[in-house]
């Protein structure tokens, strides 16, 4: 779902905001737009549920179980991703 109305969120914007949403860090107006989009978009509802599941699952993995080489690669990827 993409729209030309600036008040409506696109699916791309929704995906970019999911982490802040899950952390409770969205400003009220953005949260309202996020919630409105979620109610009308089954694809983003599914994506959000998948992210919640991922966070629940990965939240139970002790860092020690990740091989150091894999951890370094992940951290490097996330550092470059924000650039």
TADA-V754834 format. One record per residue. RES is the residue in three letters. PSI is psi as a letter, one per 40 degrees, with the letter a starting at -180 (* if undefined). Layout:
# TADA-V754834
RES:PSI
RES:PSI
This chain:
# TADA-V754834
UNK:h
UNK:i
UNK:i
UNK:e
UNK:h
UNK:d
UNK:d
UNK:i
UNK:i
UNK:i
UNK:d
UNK:d
UNK:d
UNK:d
UNK:d
UNK:d
UNK:e
UNK:d
UNK:d
UNK:d
UNK:d
UNK:d
UNK:e
UNK:f
UNK:e
UNK:h
UNK:i
UNK:d
UNK:d
UNK:d
UNK:d
UNK:d
UNK:d
UNK:d
UNK:d
UNK:d
UNK:d
UNK:d
UNK:d
UNK:e
UNK:h
UNK:d
UNK:d
UNK:d
UNK:d
UNK:d
UNK:d
UNK:d
UNK:d
UNK:d
UNK:d
UNK:d
UNK:d
UNK:d
UNK:d
UNK:d
UNK:d
UNK:d
UNK:e
UNK:e
UNK:h
UNK:h
UNK:d
UNK:d
UNK:e
UNK:h
UNK:h
UNK:d
UNK:d
UNK:d
UNK:d
UNK:d
UNK:d
UNK:d
UNK:d
UNK:d
UNK:d
UNK:d
UNK:d
UNK:d
UNK:d
UNK:e
UNK:*
